């Protein structure tokens, strides 16, 4: 998953979303493994009641298949979404990539960002993560949830915006150039 950079563009920071979103699928995977192991152990004992002993050779593979289906349906997709998600900051843009089969990529030019805001819950503060909210003007808001080290990442974004040439901020009008007026305000071009 490479980023195509423009000439002279470089990556400042890149990483995955915070791993806190993995606790539910991992807890479910542990509970599924424990329940399937208990069921297999119980079905494998010698003192099963009559009818259940006859069905035991069919029930044991069914327990394994059911456990695998739970893992594949409810545990694997969130892990893959986290594993393939990326937040990339270059010196010109902010990129968010998500998805396994259906990949989504969203780019925002740093010059388009008017305001940055951080939203954190109590658990976010304990984990030093949070949601980075970007105000793009005209009521357009972008949210980057589960950003690790969100305060540090925000300072990197602010620093990168500060490094942009002023011409990038004003639609190509050269603010920094020598141009056009002398000290008395007369046009000499």
Secondary structure, DSSP 4 states (H G I P E B T S, - for coil): -PPPPPTT--EEEEEPPPGGGGHHHHHHHHHHHHHHHHHHHHHTSS---HHHHHHHHHHHHHHHHHHHHHIIIIIHHHHHHHHH-EEEEESSEEEEEE-SSS-EEEEEEGGG--EEEEE--HHHHHHTEEEEEEE-STT-EEEEEEEETHHHHHHHHHHHHHHS-HHHHTTT--SSS--SB-TTS-B--
